[in-house]
Amino acid sequence: MSNTPSVIDTLKARFDPQAAKGMNETFQFLISDADDYYLQIEDGTLDIQQGEHDDPSVTLSTDSATLKGVLKGELNGMQAFMSGRLKASGNVMLATKLSQLFP
């Protein structure tokens, strides 16, 4: 996906450090038609890396169009999950915090 970097930049711009206070989690994004990324959140800080993390807290698998839609608020994350367009493994409940971390 040619606009994966723009989606990642969107995440950086929307990150809410206050919502991440006291949190120490890793969100892995496996993107079927683009590069994979993981987000490391440690007590109010965000670090985004390309590739796969050894031990993520939660792994989200999707395609670039679905990810972009969810992040832009054009697609409801729960609906994407229920329809199978977004899959989650690990601490699935942690995925529900993404909307608080990136309002």
HUCOR-V413814 format. One record per backbone hydrogen bond with DSSP energy under -1.0 kcal/mol. CO is the residue of the C=O (numbers start at 0). NH is the residue of the N-H. E is the energy in kcal/mol with one decimal. If there is no record, write none. Layout:
BEGIN
co=CO nh=NH e=E
co=CO nh=NH e=E
END
This chain:
BEGIN
co=0 nh=3 e=-1.4
co=2 nh=6 e=-1.9
co=3 nh=7 e=-2.4
co=4 nh=8 e=-2.5
co=5 nh=9 e=-2.0
co=6 nh=10 e=-1.9
co=7 nh=11 e=-2.2
co=8 nh=12 e=-2.3
co=9 nh=13 e=-1.9
co=10 nh=14 e=-1.1
co=17 nh=20 e=-1.2
co=19 nh=22 e=-2.0
co=19 nh=43 e=-1.5
co=22 nh=42 e=-3.5
co=24 nh=40 e=-3.1
co=25 nh=56 e=-1.8
co=25 nh=57 e=-1.7
co=26 nh=38 e=-2.9
co=27 nh=59 e=-3.4
co=28 nh=36 e=-1.9
co=29 nh=61 e=-2.2
co=30 nh=33 e=-1.6
co=35 nh=50 e=-3.4
co=36 nh=28 e=-3.6
co=37 nh=48 e=-2.6
co=38 nh=26 e=-2.7
co=39 nh=46 e=-2.2
co=40 nh=24 e=-1.8
co=41 nh=44 e=-1.3
co=44 nh=41 e=-1.6
co=46 nh=39 e=-3.2
co=48 nh=37 e=-2.6
co=56 nh=90 e=-2.8
co=57 nh=27 e=-2.9
co=58 nh=88 e=-2.0
co=59 nh=29 e=-3.0
co=60 nh=86 e=-2.8
co=61 nh=31 e=-2.8
co=62 nh=66 e=-2.3
co=63 nh=67 e=-2.6
co=64 nh=68 e=-2.2
co=65 nh=69 e=-2.5
co=66 nh=70 e=-2.6
co=67 nh=71 e=-2.0
co=68 nh=73 e=-1.9
co=68 nh=74 e=-1.7
co=75 nh=79 e=-2.4
co=76 nh=80 e=-2.1
co=77 nh=81 e=-2.9
co=78 nh=82 e=-2.1
co=79 nh=84 e=-1.6
co=79 nh=85 e=-1.6
co=80 nh=83 e=-1.2
co=86 nh=60 e=-2.9
co=88 nh=58 e=-2.8
co=89 nh=91 e=-1.9
co=90 nh=93 e=-1.3
co=91 nh=94 e=-1.0
co=93 nh=96 e=-1.8
co=94 nh=97 e=-1.4
co=96 nh=100 e=-2.2
co=97 nh=101 e=-2.3
co=100 nh=15 e=-2.6
END
